[in-house]
Amino acid sequence: MKSDKKWMIYGANGYTGRIVVDEAIKRNLKPILAGRSVSIQKLAEEKGLEYEIFDLSLIDDIALKLLNISVLANCAGPFSATAKFMIPACIKANTHYIDITGEISVYDYAYSKHDEAVRSKVVLCPGVGSDVIPTDCLAVFLKDKCPDATHLSMAWATKGSKPSKGTAKTAVEGITKGGKIRKDGKIISVPIAYKERLIDFGFSELNTMTIPWGDIFTAYHSTKIPNIEFYFSRSHKKVESLRKQIKYLRFLKIRWVMDFIKRRIDKIWKPNTAEQRASSKSYFWGEVISPNGAKVIGRFSTADGYDLTAAGTVEVAEYLLGETDQVGYFTPTTLIGKELIEKMPGYSGIQFESL
Protein backbone atom coordinates (compact mmCIF):
# COMPACT_ATOMS: atom_id res chain seq x y z
CA MET A 1 0.00 0.00 0.00
CA LYS A 2 0.99 3.66 -0.20
CA SER A 3 3.59 4.85 2.27
CA ASP A 4 1.91 8.15 3.15
CA LYS A 5 -1.33 6.43 4.25
CA LYS A 6 -3.90 8.97 3.09
CA TRP A 7 -7.61 8.17 3.06
CA MET A 8 -10.64 9.66 1.37
CA ILE A 9 -14.33 10.00 2.17
CA TYR A 10 -16.37 10.14 -1.04
CA GLY A 11 -19.86 11.57 -0.61
CA ALA A 12 -18.58 13.62 2.32
CA ASN A 13 -21.19 16.34 1.76
CA GLY A 14 -24.18 14.00 2.21
CA TYR A 15 -26.11 13.60 5.45
CA THR A 16 -24.21 10.49 6.56
CA GLY A 17 -20.94 11.62 5.02
CA ARG A 18 -20.89 14.76 7.16
CA ILE A 19 -21.39 12.69 10.32
CA VAL A 20 -18.48 10.46 9.25
CA VAL A 21 -16.31 13.53 8.67
CA ASP A 22 -17.08 14.87 12.16
CA GLU A 23 -16.25 11.47 13.69
CA ALA A 24 -12.91 11.41 11.87
CA ILE A 25 -12.05 14.91 13.09
CA LYS A 26 -13.02 13.91 16.64
CA ARG A 27 -10.36 11.19 16.39
CA ASN A 28 -7.76 13.68 15.12
CA LEU A 29 -7.80 12.20 11.62
CA LYS A 30 -7.61 14.25 8.44
CA PRO A 31 -9.36 12.51 5.55
CA ILE A 32 -9.50 14.01 2.09
CA LEU A 33 -13.11 15.00 1.38
CA ALA A 34 -14.50 14.18 -2.04
CA GLY A 35 -17.70 14.16 -4.05
CA ARG A 36 -19.27 15.29 -7.27
CA SER A 37 -20.65 18.59 -5.95
CA VAL A 38 -18.81 21.91 -5.56
CA SER A 39 -20.22 22.05 -2.02
CA ILE A 40 -17.32 19.72 -1.12
CA GLN A 41 -14.94 22.68 -1.34
CA LYS A 42 -16.94 24.73 1.16
CA LEU A 43 -17.18 21.81 3.58
CA ALA A 44 -13.45 21.06 3.32
CA GLU A 45 -12.49 24.69 3.89
CA GLU A 46 -14.83 24.84 6.89
CA LYS A 47 -13.18 21.73 8.38
CA GLY A 48 -9.62 22.62 7.37
CA LEU A 49 -9.23 19.53 5.16
CA GLU A 50 -8.07 18.73 1.62
CA TYR A 51 -10.68 18.01 -1.03
CA GLU A 52 -11.24 16.57 -4.50
CA ILE A 53 -14.23 17.11 -6.78
CA PHE A 54 -14.92 14.41 -9.37
CA ASP A 55 -17.82 12.36 -10.69
CA LEU A 56 -18.06 8.61 -11.21
CA SER A 57 -18.41 8.39 -14.97
CA LEU A 58 -15.06 6.80 -15.92
CA ILE A 59 -13.23 4.14 -13.90
CA ASP A 60 -9.79 5.14 -15.20
CA ASP A 61 -10.35 8.77 -14.18
CA ILE A 62 -11.46 7.72 -10.70
CA ALA A 63 -8.39 5.49 -10.34
CA LEU A 64 -6.14 8.47 -11.11
CA LYS A 65 -7.74 10.36 -8.22
CA LEU A 66 -7.03 7.40 -5.93
CA LEU A 67 -3.37 6.78 -6.80
CA ASN A 68 -2.13 8.26 -3.51
CA ILE A 69 -5.08 7.07 -1.43
CA SER A 70 -4.67 4.02 0.86
CA VAL A 71 -8.33 3.71 1.88
CA LEU A 72 -11.52 4.94 0.21
CA ALA A 73 -14.67 5.21 2.32
CA ASN A 74 -17.61 5.45 -0.08
CA CYS A 75 -20.56 7.24 1.53
CA ALA A 76 -22.35 8.09 -1.73
CA GLY A 77 -25.44 6.04 -2.45
CA PRO A 78 -27.30 4.39 -3.94
CA PHE A 79 -24.32 2.07 -3.73
CA SER A 80 -25.66 -0.17 -6.46
CA ALA A 81 -24.86 2.78 -8.73
CA THR A 82 -21.58 4.02 -7.20
CA ALA A 83 -19.84 0.77 -6.20
CA LYS A 84 -19.65 -0.53 -9.76
CA PHE A 85 -17.35 2.41 -10.54
CA MET A 86 -15.57 2.74 -7.22
CA ILE A 87 -14.61 -0.90 -6.64
CA PRO A 88 -12.87 -1.43 -10.04
CA ALA A 89 -11.15 1.96 -9.62
CA CYS A 90 -9.89 0.96 -6.17
CA ILE A 91 -8.58 -2.35 -7.53
CA LYS A 92 -6.83 -0.49 -10.35
CA ALA A 93 -5.32 2.08 -7.93
CA ASN A 94 -4.37 -0.46 -5.20
CA THR A 95 -6.71 1.26 -2.74
CA HIS A 96 -8.69 -0.49 0.02
CA TYR A 97 -12.47 -0.05 -0.43
CA ILE A 98 -15.10 0.28 2.30
CA ASP A 99 -18.67 1.61 2.17
CA ILE A 100 -21.86 1.87 4.23
CA THR A 101 -24.26 -0.04 2.01
CA GLY A 102 -27.01 -2.42 3.04
CA GLU A 103 -27.71 -3.55 -0.54
CA ILE A 104 -27.31 -7.28 -1.25
CA SER A 105 -26.34 -6.58 -4.86
CA VAL A 106 -23.31 -4.54 -3.73
CA TYR A 107 -22.04 -7.30 -1.43
CA ASP A 108 -22.48 -9.79 -4.25
CA TYR A 109 -20.60 -7.53 -6.66
CA ALA A 110 -17.73 -6.95 -4.21
CA TYR A 111 -17.49 -10.70 -3.60
CA SER A 112 -17.28 -11.31 -7.35
CA LYS A 113 -14.18 -9.06 -7.38
CA HIS A 114 -12.38 -11.07 -4.68
CA ASP A 115 -9.73 -12.59 -6.94
CA GLU A 116 -8.98 -9.24 -8.58
CA ALA A 117 -8.66 -7.64 -5.13
CA VAL A 118 -6.25 -10.39 -4.04
CA ARG A 119 -4.06 -9.77 -7.09
CA SER A 120 -4.15 -6.03 -6.39
CA LYS A 121 -3.45 -6.66 -2.67
CA VAL A 122 -6.44 -4.65 -1.46
CA VAL A 123 -9.38 -5.24 0.86
CA LEU A 124 -13.00 -4.90 -0.28
CA CYS A 125 -15.26 -4.57 2.77
CA PRO A 126 -18.66 -3.03 2.02
CA GLY A 127 -21.10 -2.59 4.91
CA VAL A 128 -19.03 -0.98 7.67
CA GLY A 129 -21.92 1.02 9.16
CA SER A 130 -25.10 0.08 10.98
CA ASP A 131 -25.49 -2.07 7.88
CA VAL A 132 -24.00 -4.55 8.80
CA ILE A 133 -21.55 -4.28 11.72
CA PRO A 134 -24.03 -4.87 14.61
CA THR A 135 -25.83 -7.82 13.03
CA ASP A 136 -22.70 -9.31 11.47
CA CYS A 137 -21.07 -9.40 14.91
CA LEU A 138 -24.24 -10.76 16.53
CA ALA A 139 -24.44 -13.55 13.95
CA VAL A 140 -20.89 -14.67 14.75
CA PHE A 141 -21.43 -14.50 18.53
CA LEU A 142 -24.53 -16.68 18.11
CA LYS A 143 -22.76 -19.14 15.80
CA ASP A 144 -20.00 -19.51 18.40
CA LYS A 145 -22.66 -20.32 21.01
CA CYS A 146 -24.29 -22.86 18.70
CA PRO A 147 -21.64 -24.16 16.26
CA ASP A 148 -23.99 -26.57 14.46
CA ALA A 149 -26.72 -23.96 13.82
CA THR A 150 -28.60 -24.38 10.54
CA HIS A 151 -31.02 -21.44 10.84
CA LEU A 152 -30.34 -17.79 11.67
CA SER A 153 -32.96 -15.06 12.10
CA MET A 154 -32.10 -11.47 13.01
CA ALA A 155 -34.10 -8.30 13.54
CA TRP A 156 -33.64 -4.57 14.03
CA ALA A 157 -35.90 -2.04 15.74
CA THR A 158 -35.35 1.66 16.34
CA LYS A 159 -36.65 4.25 18.78
CA GLY A 160 -36.44 7.85 17.63
CA SER A 161 -34.32 7.18 14.54
CA LYS A 162 -35.25 8.37 11.07
CA PRO A 163 -33.59 7.60 7.71
CA SER A 164 -31.65 10.13 5.67
CA LYS A 165 -32.76 11.22 2.20
CA GLY A 166 -30.25 8.83 0.64
CA THR A 167 -31.51 5.89 2.68
CA ALA A 168 -35.12 6.74 1.83
CA LYS A 169 -34.32 6.84 -1.90
CA THR A 170 -32.43 3.55 -1.72
CA ALA A 171 -35.40 1.99 0.10
CA VAL A 172 -37.77 3.11 -2.67
CA GLU A 173 -35.53 1.49 -5.28
CA GLY A 174 -35.23 -1.65 -3.15
CA ILE A 175 -38.99 -2.12 -2.97
CA THR A 176 -39.13 -2.75 -6.71
CA LYS A 177 -36.75 -5.71 -6.32
CA GLY A 178 -38.92 -7.62 -3.85
CA GLY A 179 -37.82 -9.58 -0.80
CA LYS A 180 -34.89 -11.94 -0.26
CA ILE A 181 -34.08 -14.77 2.15
CA ARG A 182 -31.36 -17.41 2.16
CA LYS A 183 -32.52 -21.02 1.97
CA ASP A 184 -30.21 -24.04 1.91
CA GLY A 185 -27.27 -21.76 1.16
CA LYS A 186 -28.86 -19.94 -1.78
CA ILE A 187 -30.44 -16.48 -1.89
CA ILE A 188 -34.00 -16.75 -3.18
CA SER A 189 -36.61 -14.14 -4.06
CA VAL A 190 -39.76 -13.90 -1.95
CA PRO A 191 -42.59 -11.36 -1.78
CA ILE A 192 -42.11 -8.16 0.20
CA ALA A 193 -43.11 -8.73 3.85
CA TYR A 194 -42.95 -12.45 3.12
CA LYS A 195 -43.31 -13.25 6.83
CA GLU A 196 -44.38 -11.48 10.01
CA ARG A 197 -43.12 -12.35 13.46
CA LEU A 198 -43.52 -11.04 17.01
CA ILE A 199 -40.05 -10.45 18.47
CA ASP A 200 -39.05 -9.54 22.01
CA PHE A 201 -36.37 -6.85 21.71
CA GLY A 202 -35.94 -6.62 25.48
CA PHE A 203 -37.76 -3.33 25.95
CA SER A 204 -40.92 -4.54 24.22
CA GLU A 205 -42.39 -7.24 21.99
CA LEU A 206 -42.87 -5.82 18.50
CA ASN A 207 -44.36 -7.00 15.24
CA THR A 208 -41.77 -7.36 12.48
CA MET A 209 -41.66 -8.22 8.79
CA THR A 210 -38.98 -9.77 6.59
CA ILE A 211 -36.84 -7.35 4.56
CA PRO A 212 -34.04 -8.00 2.03
CA TRP A 213 -31.28 -6.76 4.37
CA GLY A 214 -27.58 -7.09 3.62
CA ASP A 215 -27.13 -9.84 6.21
CA ILE A 216 -28.89 -12.26 3.86
CA PHE A 217 -25.58 -12.12 1.99
CA THR A 218 -22.97 -11.20 4.61
CA ALA A 219 -24.05 -13.37 7.55
CA TYR A 220 -23.69 -16.47 5.38
CA HIS A 221 -20.09 -15.57 4.55
CA SER A 222 -19.37 -14.81 8.21
CA THR A 223 -21.04 -17.91 9.71
CA LYS A 224 -21.77 -20.41 6.88
CA ILE A 225 -25.29 -20.83 8.33
CA PRO A 226 -27.36 -21.86 5.26
CA ASN A 227 -30.81 -20.50 6.20
CA ILE A 228 -31.11 -16.78 7.02
CA GLU A 229 -34.00 -14.35 7.43
CA PHE A 230 -33.93 -10.70 8.48
CA TYR A 231 -36.80 -8.76 10.09
CA PHE A 232 -37.51 -5.08 10.70
CA SER A 233 -40.08 -3.74 13.16
CA ARG A 234 -43.36 -2.63 11.57
CA SER A 235 -46.85 -2.75 12.99
CA HIS A 236 -49.20 -5.36 11.54
CA LYS A 237 -51.40 -2.53 10.26
CA LYS A 238 -48.50 -1.01 8.30
CA VAL A 239 -47.48 -4.40 6.95
CA GLU A 240 -51.03 -5.03 5.72
CA SER A 241 -51.06 -1.59 4.09
CA LEU A 242 -47.77 -2.34 2.36
CA ARG A 243 -49.07 -5.63 1.03
CA LYS A 244 -52.12 -3.87 -0.44
CA GLN A 245 -49.85 -1.40 -2.21
CA ILE A 246 -47.70 -4.11 -3.77
CA LYS A 247 -49.99 -4.30 -6.81
CA TYR A 248 -48.89 -0.77 -7.69
CA LEU A 249 -45.15 -1.55 -7.50
CA ARG A 250 -44.94 -2.12 -11.24
CA PHE A 251 -45.43 1.63 -11.67
CA LEU A 252 -42.31 2.31 -9.56
CA LYS A 253 -40.26 0.61 -12.25
CA ILE A 254 -41.23 3.39 -14.65
CA ARG A 255 -38.30 5.83 -14.55
CA TRP A 256 -40.31 9.06 -14.38
CA VAL A 257 -42.41 7.72 -11.48
CA MET A 258 -39.27 6.79 -9.56
CA ASP A 259 -37.72 10.20 -10.31
CA PHE A 260 -40.89 11.96 -9.14
CA ILE A 261 -40.84 10.11 -5.81
CA LYS A 262 -37.14 10.90 -5.30
CA ARG A 263 -37.73 14.60 -6.01
CA ARG A 264 -40.56 14.51 -3.49
CA ILE A 265 -38.21 13.01 -0.91
CA ASP A 266 -35.67 15.78 -1.60
CA LYS A 267 -38.37 18.39 -1.04
CA ILE A 268 -40.05 17.16 2.14
CA TRP A 269 -37.57 14.84 3.91
CA LYS A 270 -36.09 16.13 7.16
CA PRO A 271 -33.65 13.69 8.81
CA ASN A 272 -32.84 13.78 12.51
CA THR A 273 -30.69 16.54 13.99
CA ALA A 274 -27.65 15.68 16.11
CA GLU A 275 -29.75 16.28 19.23
CA GLN A 276 -32.48 13.91 18.00
CA ARG A 277 -29.89 11.26 17.14
CA ALA A 278 -28.44 11.54 20.63
CA SER A 279 -31.77 10.48 22.14
CA SER A 280 -32.52 7.64 19.71
CA LYS A 281 -31.45 3.99 19.97
CA SER A 282 -31.19 0.87 17.86
CA TYR A 283 -32.17 -2.58 19.16
CA PHE A 284 -30.92 -5.85 17.71
CA TRP A 285 -32.15 -9.42 18.16
CA GLY A 286 -30.88 -12.70 16.79
CA GLU A 287 -31.74 -16.38 17.03
CA VAL A 288 -29.93 -19.52 15.89
CA ILE A 289 -31.44 -23.01 15.79
CA SER A 290 -29.52 -26.29 15.69
CA PRO A 291 -30.71 -29.49 13.94
CA ASN A 292 -32.03 -30.88 17.25
CA GLY A 293 -34.18 -27.77 17.81
CA ALA A 294 -31.97 -26.12 20.45
CA LYS A 295 -32.11 -22.31 20.27
CA VAL A 296 -29.83 -19.49 21.35
CA ILE A 297 -31.13 -15.91 21.36
CA GLY A 298 -29.09 -12.73 21.69
CA ARG A 299 -30.19 -9.12 22.26
CA PHE A 300 -28.38 -5.80 22.55
CA SER A 301 -28.76 -2.10 21.83
CA THR A 302 -26.57 0.67 20.43
CA ALA A 303 -26.68 4.38 19.76
CA ASP A 304 -28.53 5.78 16.73
CA GLY A 305 -27.71 4.00 13.48
CA TYR A 306 -26.10 7.03 11.84
CA ASP A 307 -23.75 7.65 14.75
CA LEU A 308 -22.86 3.96 14.69
CA THR A 309 -22.26 4.17 10.94
CA ALA A 310 -19.82 7.04 11.45
CA ALA A 311 -17.97 5.19 14.19
CA GLY A 312 -17.83 1.97 12.17
CA THR A 313 -16.56 3.69 9.03
CA VAL A 314 -13.77 5.49 10.84
CA GLU A 315 -12.86 2.42 12.93
CA VAL A 316 -12.47 0.21 9.85
CA ALA A 317 -10.63 2.95 7.93
CA GLU A 318 -8.15 3.29 10.82
CA TYR A 319 -7.70 -0.48 10.88
CA LEU A 320 -6.86 -0.56 7.16
CA LEU A 321 -4.51 2.41 7.50
CA GLY A 322 -2.46 0.25 9.86
CA GLU A 323 -0.36 -2.74 8.90
CA THR A 324 -2.39 -5.65 7.49
CA ASP A 325 -1.61 -8.45 5.07
CA GLN A 326 -5.31 -9.22 4.50
CA VAL A 327 -6.50 -9.02 0.89
CA GLY A 328 -9.73 -9.76 -0.97
CA TYR A 329 -13.41 -9.57 -0.03
CA PHE A 330 -14.36 -9.43 3.66
CA THR A 331 -17.33 -8.89 5.92
CA PRO A 332 -16.66 -6.71 9.00
CA THR A 333 -16.22 -9.77 11.24
CA THR A 334 -14.03 -11.75 8.85
CA LEU A 335 -11.84 -8.64 8.55
CA ILE A 336 -11.60 -7.50 12.18
CA GLY A 337 -13.56 -9.96 14.32
CA LYS A 338 -16.81 -10.07 16.30
CA GLU A 339 -15.28 -7.85 19.00
CA LEU A 340 -15.67 -4.91 16.60
CA ILE A 341 -19.14 -4.36 18.08
CA GLU A 342 -17.55 -3.50 21.44
CA LYS A 343 -16.14 -0.32 19.88
CA MET A 344 -19.50 0.92 18.64
CA PRO A 345 -21.25 3.82 20.46
CA GLY A 346 -23.90 2.92 23.00
CA TYR A 347 -23.17 -0.81 22.86
CA SER A 348 -25.01 -2.43 25.76
CA GLY A 349 -23.40 -5.88 25.64
CA ILE A 350 -25.24 -8.96 24.40
CA GLN A 351 -27.72 -10.78 26.64
CA PHE A 352 -27.93 -14.45 25.66
CA GLU A 353 -30.79 -16.85 26.29
CA SER A 354 -30.74 -20.61 25.60
CA LEU A 355 -33.99 -22.49 24.94
SULTALIN-V386468 format. One record per helix or strand. SS is the DSSP state (~ for helix, > for strand). FROM is the first residue (numbers start at 1). TO is the last residue. If there is no record, write none. Layout:
# SULTALIN-V386468
SS:FROM:TO + SS:FROM:TO
This chain:
# SULTALIN-V386468
>:6:10 + ~:15:26 + >:32:35 + ~:39:47 + >:51:53 + ~:59:65 + >:69:74 + ~:79:93 + >:96:99 + ~:104:112 + ~:114:120 + >:123:125 + >:129:129 + >:132:132 + ~:133:145 + >:149:159 + ~:165:175 + >:179:183 + >:186:190 + >:196:200 + >:205:210 + ~:215:223 + >:227:233 + ~:236:252 + ~:255:268 + ~:274:278 + >:281:290 + >:295:303 + ~:305:321 + >:328:329 + ~:332:335 + ~:338:343 + >:351:354
